[in-house]
Amino acid sequence: MALGYVLKGTSGQELINTMRAVSRGESYVSPGLAARLLTIAKRPPTGAAQDGELPELTKREESILDHVARGMTNKEIVRSLNISEKTVKHYMTNIMQKLQVRNRVEAVLAFQNRARIISR
């Protein structure tokens, strides 16, 4: 499971501070990314159909997204699910298209938002 996430272009000192914080068991997300995640979390779920329904993900797509949410890389997902890396990438492309998101972080957030709405 990932405890920290930094963006490209992070200064050397910030990277060192982040590594120290994570080694102490603290979680860390770059401030710019944190602000972006909060903005995304406040938005209504993306990918909703015109009639208000959310896009359906297959059980396999949900499984892969669950692995991504746990911080696993594609290679770790490959080993866990015994599928090829090309297959994982194919599923991630489908997931991001269905949820109308640009990256894995947004996909996980949209999926978690979706799960909260469905459980209400």
Stockholm file with secondary structure:
# STOCKHOLM 1.0

chainA/1-120         MALGYVLKGTSGQELINTMRAVSRGESYVSPGLAARLLTIAKRPPTGAAQDGELPELTKREESILDHVARGMTNKEIVRSLNISEKTVKHYMTNIMQKLQVRNRVEAVLAFQNRARIISR
#=GR chainA/1-120 SS CCCEECCTTCCHHHHHHHHHHHHTTCCEECHHHHHHHHHHHHSCCTTCCTTSCCCCCCHHHHHHHHHHHTTCCHHHHHHHHTCCHHHHHHHHHHHHHHHTCSSHHHHHHHHHHHHHHHHC
#=GC SS_cons         CCCEECCTTCCHHHHHHHHHHHHTTCCEECHHHHHHHHHHHHSCCTTCCTTSCCCCCCHHHHHHHHHHHTTCCHHHHHHHHTCCHHHHHHHHHHHHHHHTCSSHHHHHHHHHHHHHHHHC
//
